[in-house]
């Protein structure tokens, strides 16, 4: 259970102003330049409520700061003044990023006022004041560390009402059976039925791909040139079995009428970075995501079909920019797989008695090395990851463009900008019928597409894809 920060005067001020804004109609009366910081951020929160972004969690009682699971893990380890200062800076950067997206997705009259240079300077001065206060007050800093902890994406009430303990053995059995079926499947035979996708040609140098610095918190950092080279080097090649238009890569868009649509004209792959910790050492991760328009439903009662489908492919790196581990999920958080490159020193955790709350995972070693991007073979319709290997097809392939994953949080819309995700981090309209069978697992809307930070990956136990401690459950390093 995560610690709950105590209710502070700042929290009461924020709550009081929010109530005023909602109940008295004073939302149109923006705070003056002399307004205290807590009231200013409370007003901003109310103004941007319609476009709330769920990727990061605001720190309750501490205005101007937002957290994610990496920062939540780093907070308790920040002991020196330099570490604490950098940790607070990262929290403030998350708030700036999310706030810019939220305000950018608002109607122009409101967005214009809050994005003005004067208002942004006022907000930034308040963030600086907050950081300086917490840096100089050990007790308040510890309260902020507690407030930075994130809840997981599970509902305890659903597990209680759905008799989860009784269903858990069935979930485990079904998961093991599905993983064995994929492991035992023969390698796909290349033919014209498989449409290939590949990254645009590039030629990054070895020097530009090395991760050359470790910050005060222990996180490997790469500059923009190094990141571009790493993303280019490890961008996967794809072979997708073709049965319908649902097997063509593309990207979600909004039409002139404001309805969500899907663009197949320019295949795209979305990317961002992350970090994971193994044996006390942090590793930089590259995350790639690509989309299909839908998963077809062979019958109306099909449990898994629905709008949008895709895959998240993650690459965990060593200090030289070589891949140590690959893992993947569908955008619903389902079907996680671990794959070790042929030359990786990491290994699957030895089999043995497993905790009842640890969901089984397939960990396989592939034939390609960590220095070369592998080829991912996906089935038609279901878009299951059938195979990962080093083969390069002789058949012509389409090139895809690489774009930041954050693009999906601010897509072009007839009213300006709009996020693909709702305020809970889900993609509306992508619900699956499987949710009526899997709701006792506690996962929110099983099968629905979701935003980074909201991917619950286990129906047995609890697991989050962005949890930096997830790898240690299944992988060991020498």
C-alpha positions as CSV (number, residue, x, y, z in Angstrom):
1,X,0.0,0.0,0.0
2,X,1.3,3.4,-0.9
3,X,1.7,6.1,1.8
4,X,-0.9,8.8,1.7
5,X,0.4,12.3,2.1
6,X,-1.2,14.2,5.0
7,X,-3.7,17.0,4.3
8,X,-1.8,20.3,4.3
9,X,-3.0,23.9,4.3
10,X,-2.0,24.0,0.7
11,X,-4.4,21.1,0.0
12,X,-7.3,22.8,1.7
13,X,-6.6,26.0,-0.2
14,X,-6.6,24.1,-3.5
15,X,-9.8,22.2,-2.7
16,X,-11.6,25.4,-1.5
17,X,-10.7,27.3,-4.7
18,X,-11.7,24.4,-6.9
19,X,-15.1,24.2,-5.2
20,X,-15.5,28.0,-5.7
21,X,-14.6,27.7,-9.4
22,X,-17.1,24.8,-9.9
23,X,-20.0,26.1,-7.9
24,X,-20.0,29.8,-8.2
25,X,-19.1,30.2,-11.9
26,X,-15.9,32.1,-11.0
27,X,-14.0,30.0,-13.6
28,X,-14.0,33.0,-15.9
29,X,-12.2,35.1,-13.2
30,X,-8.6,34.2,-13.5
31,X,-6.3,34.7,-10.4
32,X,-4.6,38.0,-10.3
33,X,-0.8,38.4,-10.3
34,X,-0.8,38.5,-6.5
35,X,-2.7,35.3,-6.0
36,X,-1.0,32.6,-3.9
37,X,0.6,29.7,-5.8
38,X,-1.8,27.0,-4.5
39,X,-4.8,29.0,-5.7
40,X,-3.1,29.6,-9.1
41,X,-2.5,25.9,-9.8
42,X,-6.0,25.0,-8.5
43,X,-7.5,27.4,-11.0
44,X,-5.3,26.0,-13.8
45,X,-6.4,22.5,-12.9
46,X,-10.1,23.5,-13.1
47,X,-9.6,25.3,-16.4
48,X,-7.9,22.3,-18.0
49,X,-10.1,19.6,-16.5
50,X,-11.9,18.9,-19.8
51,X,-8.5,18.0,-21.3
52,X,-6.9,16.2,-18.3
53,X,-4.0,14.1,-19.3
54,X,-3.5,10.9,-17.3
55,X,0.1,10.0,-18.1
56,X,1.6,11.5,-14.9
57,X,0.1,11.9,-11.5
58,X,-0.1,15.3,-9.8
59,X,1.3,15.3,-6.2
60,X,-1.6,15.8,-3.9
61,X,-0.8,18.8,-1.7
62,X,2.2,19.9,-3.7
63,X,1.3,22.1,-6.6
64,X,3.4,22.2,-9.8
65,X,4.8,18.7,-9.6
66,X,3.8,15.4,-11.3
67,X,5.2,11.9,-10.9
68,X,5.5,8.7,-12.9
69,X,6.7,5.2,-11.8
70,X,10.3,5.9,-12.4
71,X,10.3,9.0,-10.3
72,X,8.2,7.3,-7.7
73,X,11.0,4.6,-7.4
74,X,13.8,7.2,-7.3
75,X,12.3,9.5,-4.6
76,X,13.2,7.3,-1.6
77,X,16.8,6.9,-2.9
78,X,17.4,10.7,-3.3
79,X,19.5,11.5,-0.3
80,X,22.0,14.2,-1.2
81,X,21.0,17.7,-1.9
82,X,22.0,17.3,-5.6
83,X,19.9,14.2,-5.9
84,X,16.9,15.8,-4.3
85,X,17.2,18.9,-6.4
86,X,17.3,16.9,-9.6
87,X,14.4,14.7,-8.5
88,X,12.2,17.8,-7.8
89,X,13.3,19.3,-11.1
90,X,12.1,16.1,-12.9
91,X,8.8,16.3,-11.2
92,X,8.4,19.9,-12.3
93,X,9.3,19.0,-15.9
94,X,6.5,16.4,-15.9
95,X,4.1,19.0,-14.8
96,X,5.2,21.4,-17.5
97,X,5.0,18.7,-20.2
98,X,1.5,17.6,-19.2
99,X,0.2,21.1,-18.6
100,X,1.4,22.3,-22.0
101,X,-0.5,19.4,-23.6
102,X,-3.7,19.9,-21.5
103,X,-3.7,23.7,-22.2
104,X,-2.9,23.1,-25.9
105,X,-6.0,20.8,-26.2
106,X,-8.3,23.4,-24.7
107,X,-10.5,25.9,-26.6
108,X,-8.5,28.9,-27.7
109,X,-9.9,31.6,-25.5
110,X,-9.0,29.7,-22.3
111,X,-5.8,28.3,-23.7
112,X,-4.6,31.7,-24.9
113,X,-4.8,33.2,-21.4
114,X,-3.1,30.3,-19.6
115,X,-0.4,29.9,-22.2
116,X,0.5,33.6,-22.2
117,X,4.1,34.5,-21.3
118,X,3.0,36.3,-18.2
119,X,0.9,33.5,-16.9
120,X,3.6,30.9,-17.7
121,X,6.2,32.9,-15.9
122,X,3.9,33.1,-12.9
123,X,3.5,29.4,-12.9
124,X,7.2,28.8,-13.3
125,X,8.0,31.1,-10.4
126,X,5.6,29.1,-8.2
127,X,7.3,25.8,-9.2
128,X,10.7,27.2,-8.3
129,X,9.3,28.4,-5.0
130,X,7.9,24.9,-4.4
131,X,11.1,23.2,-5.2
132,X,13.2,25.5,-3.0
133,X,10.8,25.0,-0.1
134,X,10.9,21.2,-0.3
135,X,14.7,21.2,-0.8
136,X,15.1,23.1,2.5
137,X,12.5,21.1,4.6
138,X,13.3,17.4,5.1
139,X,9.9,16.6,6.6
140,X,8.0,18.2,3.7
141,X,10.4,16.5,1.2
142,X,9.5,13.1,2.7
143,X,5.8,14.0,2.4
144,X,6.4,14.8,-1.3
145,X,8.1,11.4,-1.8
146,X,5.0,9.7,-0.3
147,X,2.7,11.8,-2.5
148,X,4.8,10.9,-5.6
149,X,3.9,7.2,-5.3
150,X,1.5,6.0,-7.9
151,X,-1.4,3.6,-7.4
152,X,-1.6,0.6,-9.8
153,X,-4.3,0.1,-12.5
154,X,-6.3,-2.5,-10.5
155,X,-9.6,-2.2,-8.7
156,X,-9.6,-4.0,-5.4
157,X,-13.4,-3.9,-5.2
158,X,-13.7,-5.8,-8.5
159,X,-11.4,-8.5,-7.2
160,X,-13.5,-8.8,-4.1
161,X,-16.9,-8.9,-5.9
162,X,-15.6,-11.0,-8.7
163,X,-14.3,-13.8,-6.5
164,X,-10.8,-13.3,-7.9
165,X,-9.1,-15.9,-5.6
166,X,-11.3,-18.6,-7.1
167,X,-10.7,-17.5,-10.7
168,X,-7.0,-17.0,-10.4
169,X,-6.1,-20.6,-11.1
170,X,-8.2,-20.5,-14.3
171,X,-6.5,-17.3,-15.5
172,X,-3.1,-18.9,-14.8
173,X,-3.9,-22.0,-16.8
174,X,-5.2,-20.0,-19.8
175,X,-2.1,-17.8,-19.8
176,X,0.3,-20.8,-19.7
177,X,-1.6,-22.5,-22.5
178,X,-1.5,-19.5,-24.8
179,X,2.2,-19.0,-24.2
180,X,3.0,-22.6,-24.9
181,X,1.1,-22.4,-28.2
182,X,3.2,-19.5,-29.4
183,X,6.5,-21.1,-28.3
184,X,5.7,-24.4,-30.1
185,X,4.4,-22.7,-33.3
186,X,6.7,-23.3,-36.4
187,X,8.6,-20.4,-37.8
188,X,6.6,-18.4,-40.4
189,X,7.5,-19.1,-44.0
190,X,8.2,-15.9,-45.9
191,X,6.1,-15.2,-49.0
192,X,4.3,-12.5,-50.8
193,X,1.4,-12.9,-48.2
194,X,3.6,-11.1,-45.6
195,X,3.8,-7.4,-46.0
196,X,7.1,-5.9,-44.8
197,X,7.7,-2.6,-43.0
198,X,11.1,-1.2,-42.3
199,X,12.6,2.1,-40.9
200,X,13.8,4.8,-43.3
201,X,17.4,4.2,-44.2
202,X,20.0,5.7,-41.9
203,X,23.6,5.3,-41.0
204,X,24.3,6.2,-37.3
205,X,27.9,6.0,-36.1
206,X,28.9,3.8,-33.3
207,X,30.1,6.8,-31.2
208,X,26.7,8.5,-31.4
209,X,24.9,5.4,-30.1
210,X,26.7,5.0,-26.8
211,X,24.9,6.2,-23.6
212,X,27.6,8.5,-22.3
213,X,26.4,10.0,-19.0
214,X,24.7,8.9,-15.8
215,X,22.8,11.6,-13.9
216,X,22.8,12.2,-10.1
217,X,19.9,9.9,-9.7
218,X,21.7,7.0,-11.5
219,X,19.7,7.2,-14.8
220,X,21.6,6.8,-18.1
221,X,21.1,9.8,-20.2
222,X,21.5,10.4,-24.0
223,X,21.5,13.6,-25.8
224,X,19.1,14.2,-28.8
225,X,21.7,13.1,-31.4
226,X,22.4,9.9,-29.4
227,X,18.8,9.1,-28.9
228,X,18.0,9.6,-32.6
229,X,20.8,7.2,-33.5
230,X,19.7,4.6,-30.9
231,X,16.1,4.7,-32.1
232,X,17.2,4.3,-35.7
233,X,19.5,1.4,-34.9
234,X,17.0,-0.6,-33.0
235,X,13.8,0.2,-34.9
236,X,12.3,-3.2,-35.7
237,X,11.6,-4.6,-39.1
238,X,8.1,-6.0,-39.4
239,X,6.4,-8.8,-41.4
240,X,2.7,-8.7,-41.1
241,X,0.6,-11.5,-42.6
242,X,-2.1,-10.0,-44.9
243,X,-5.8,-11.0,-44.8
244,X,-7.5,-7.6,-44.8
245,X,-7.0,-3.9,-44.5
246,X,-6.9,-4.4,-40.8
247,X,-3.3,-5.7,-41.3
248,X,-1.9,-2.5,-42.6
249,X,0.0,-0.1,-40.4
250,X,-1.2,3.4,-39.9
251,X,-2.0,6.0,-37.2
252,X,-5.1,7.3,-35.4
253,X,-6.3,10.7,-36.7
254,X,-9.4,12.9,-36.3
255,X,-11.5,13.9,-39.3
256,X,-12.8,17.3,-40.2
257,X,-16.0,16.4,-38.3
258,X,-14.0,15.6,-35.2
259,X,-14.5,11.8,-35.4
260,X,-11.6,9.4,-34.8
261,X,-10.4,7.8,-38.0
262,X,-7.4,5.8,-39.2
263,X,-4.8,6.9,-41.8
264,X,-3.0,4.1,-43.6
265,X,-1.4,6.3,-46.2
266,X,1.8,7.0,-44.2
267,X,2.8,4.1,-41.9
268,X,4.2,5.4,-38.6
269,X,5.9,4.1,-35.6
270,X,5.8,6.1,-32.4
271,X,8.6,6.2,-29.9
272,X,9.7,7.3,-26.4
273,X,12.3,6.4,-23.8
274,X,12.0,4.8,-20.4
275,X,14.2,3.2,-17.7
276,X,14.3,0.0,-15.8
277,X,16.3,-1.2,-12.9
278,X,18.0,-4.6,-12.5
279,X,20.4,-5.6,-9.7
280,X,20.5,-2.0,-8.6
281,X,21.6,-0.7,-12.0
282,X,19.4,1.5,-14.2
283,X,19.1,0.8,-17.9
284,X,17.8,3.1,-20.7
285,X,14.9,1.7,-22.7
286,X,13.6,2.5,-26.1
287,X,9.8,2.1,-26.6
288,X,8.2,1.7,-30.0
289,X,4.5,1.6,-30.7
290,X,2.6,0.9,-33.9
291,X,-1.1,0.7,-34.7
292,X,-3.6,-1.2,-36.8
293,X,-7.1,0.1,-37.5
294,X,-8.8,-2.7,-35.7
295,X,-8.8,-6.4,-34.8
296,X,-11.5,-8.0,-36.9
297,X,-14.3,-10.0,-35.2
298,X,-14.9,-13.3,-37.0
299,X,-18.3,-13.5,-35.2
300,X,-20.3,-10.8,-33.4
301,X,-19.6,-12.4,-30.1
302,X,-15.8,-12.5,-30.6
303,X,-14.2,-11.5,-27.2
304,X,-11.1,-9.8,-28.5
305,X,-12.1,-7.9,-31.7
306,X,-12.7,-4.1,-31.8
307,X,-11.4,-0.8,-32.8
308,X,-7.7,-0.2,-32.9
309,X,-5.0,-2.7,-32.2
310,X,-1.2,-2.7,-32.2
311,X,2.0,-3.6,-30.4
312,X,4.4,-2.0,-28.0
313,X,8.0,-3.2,-28.5
314,X,10.6,-2.3,-25.9
315,X,14.4,-2.5,-26.1
316,X,16.5,-2.5,-22.9
317,X,20.1,-1.3,-23.5
318,X,23.5,-1.6,-22.0
319,X,26.0,1.3,-21.7
320,X,27.2,0.7,-25.3
321,X,23.7,1.0,-26.8
322,X,23.4,-2.8,-27.4
323,X,20.1,-4.6,-26.7
324,X,20.1,-6.8,-23.6
325,X,16.4,-7.6,-23.6
326,X,13.3,-7.2,-25.7
327,X,9.7,-7.3,-24.4
328,X,6.3,-6.6,-25.9
329,X,2.7,-6.1,-25.1
330,X,-0.4,-5.2,-27.0
331,X,-1.7,-1.6,-26.3
332,X,-4.3,-3.1,-24.0
333,X,-1.4,-4.3,-21.7
334,X,-2.1,-8.0,-22.7
335,X,0.3,-10.8,-23.8
336,X,3.6,-9.7,-22.5
337,X,6.6,-11.6,-23.9
338,X,10.3,-11.4,-23.0
339,X,13.0,-12.2,-25.6
340,X,16.8,-12.3,-25.0
341,X,19.2,-11.6,-27.8
342,X,21.6,-14.4,-28.7
343,X,24.6,-12.5,-27.1
344,X,22.8,-11.1,-24.0
345,X,24.4,-12.1,-20.7
346,X,21.0,-11.9,-19.0
347,X,19.0,-15.0,-18.4
348,X,15.5,-16.1,-17.5
349,X,15.1,-16.5,-13.8
350,X,15.5,-20.1,-12.9
351,X,12.2,-22.1,-12.9
352,X,11.0,-23.2,-9.5
353,X,8.2,-22.6,-7.1
354,X,6.6,-19.2,-8.0
355,X,4.6,-16.9,-5.8
356,X,0.9,-17.3,-6.3
357,X,0.7,-13.6,-7.2
358,X,3.3,-13.8,-10.0
359,X,1.8,-14.3,-13.5
360,X,3.8,-16.8,-15.7
361,X,5.8,-15.2,-18.5
362,X,7.5,-16.7,-21.5
363,X,11.2,-15.9,-21.7
364,X,12.9,-17.1,-25.0
365,X,16.3,-16.6,-26.5
366,X,16.3,-15.6,-30.2
367,X,18.9,-16.1,-32.9
368,X,19.8,-12.5,-33.6
369,X,22.2,-10.4,-31.6
370,X,21.6,-7.2,-29.6
371,X,23.5,-5.1,-32.1
372,X,21.0,-5.6,-35.0
373,X,17.3,-4.7,-35.0
374,X,15.3,-7.9,-35.3
375,X,12.3,-8.8,-37.5
376,X,8.9,-9.1,-35.9
377,X,6.5,-11.5,-37.5
378,X,2.8,-10.8,-36.7
379,X,-0.3,-12.8,-37.6
380,X,-3.1,-11.6,-39.7
381,X,-6.2,-10.3,-37.8
382,X,-5.0,-11.1,-34.3
383,X,-1.7,-9.3,-34.8
384,X,-0.1,-11.8,-32.4
385,X,3.7,-11.7,-32.2
386,X,4.5,-15.1,-33.7
387,X,8.2,-14.9,-34.1
388,X,11.2,-12.7,-33.6
389,X,14.4,-13.4,-35.5
390,X,17.1,-11.9,-37.7
391,X,15.8,-12.8,-41.1
392,X,15.6,-10.0,-43.8
393,X,13.0,-10.7,-46.5
394,X,13.8,-10.5,-50.2
395,X,10.3,-9.1,-50.9
396,X,9.8,-5.3,-51.2
397,X,8.9,-3.5,-48.0
398,X,7.3,-0.2,-47.1
399,X,9.1,2.3,-45.0
400,X,7.6,3.8,-41.9
401,X,8.2,7.2,-40.3
402,X,9.2,7.5,-36.7
403,X,7.5,10.1,-34.5
404,X,7.3,10.9,-30.8
405,X,4.7,8.9,-28.8
406,X,3.6,12.2,-27.3
407,X,2.1,13.1,-30.7
408,X,-0.9,11.0,-29.8
409,X,-1.6,13.2,-26.8
410,X,-2.1,16.2,-29.1
411,X,-3.5,15.2,-32.5
412,X,-4.8,17.7,-35.0
413,X,-8.5,18.3,-34.5
414,X,-11.0,20.7,-36.2
415,X,-11.2,22.5,-32.8
416,X,-7.4,22.7,-32.5
417,X,-5.8,19.8,-30.7
418,X,-7.2,16.7,-29.1
419,X,-5.7,13.7,-27.3
420,X,-6.3,10.1,-28.5
421,X,-6.8,9.3,-24.8
422,X,-9.6,10.2,-22.4
423,X,-9.0,11.6,-18.9
424,X,-8.6,8.1,-17.5
425,X,-5.9,7.2,-20.0
426,X,-8.1,4.9,-22.1
427,X,-9.0,5.2,-25.8
428,X,-12.8,5.6,-25.9
429,X,-14.6,3.2,-28.2
430,X,-11.9,0.4,-28.1
431,X,-13.7,-1.6,-25.4
432,X,-13.7,-5.4,-25.9
433,X,-16.3,-8.0,-24.9
434,X,-13.5,-9.8,-22.9
435,X,-14.0,-7.2,-20.2
436,X,-17.1,-9.0,-19.0
437,X,-15.1,-12.1,-18.4
438,X,-11.9,-10.6,-17.1
439,X,-13.3,-7.8,-14.8
440,X,-12.7,-9.9,-11.7
441,X,-9.0,-9.6,-12.3
442,X,-9.3,-6.0,-11.2
443,X,-7.9,-4.6,-14.5
444,X,-9.8,-1.5,-15.7
445,X,-11.7,-2.4,-19.0
446,X,-9.6,-5.4,-20.1
447,X,-8.8,-5.3,-23.8
448,X,-9.2,-1.6,-24.3
449,X,-6.3,0.4,-25.7
450,X,-4.6,2.7,-23.2
451,X,-2.1,5.4,-22.6
452,X,1.5,5.0,-21.5
453,X,1.5,4.6,-17.7
454,X,-1.8,2.8,-17.6
455,X,-0.8,-0.7,-18.9
456,X,-1.7,-3.3,-16.3
457,X,0.0,-6.4,-17.7
458,X,-1.1,-9.2,-15.4
459,X,-4.4,-10.9,-14.7
460,X,-2.7,-13.0,-12.0
461,X,-1.2,-10.7,-9.3
462,X,-0.4,-7.1,-10.2
463,X,2.1,-5.7,-12.8
464,X,2.6,-2.5,-14.7
465,X,4.5,-2.2,-17.9
466,X,6.2,1.0,-16.9
467,X,7.2,-0.3,-13.4
468,X,11.0,-0.1,-13.3
469,X,11.2,-3.1,-11.0
470,X,9.2,-5.4,-13.3
471,X,12.1,-7.0,-15.1
472,X,13.6,-8.3,-11.8
473,X,10.6,-10.7,-11.4
474,X,11.6,-12.6,-14.5
475,X,15.2,-11.8,-15.5
476,X,18.5,-12.2,-13.8
477,X,21.8,-10.5,-14.7
478,X,25.3,-11.8,-13.9
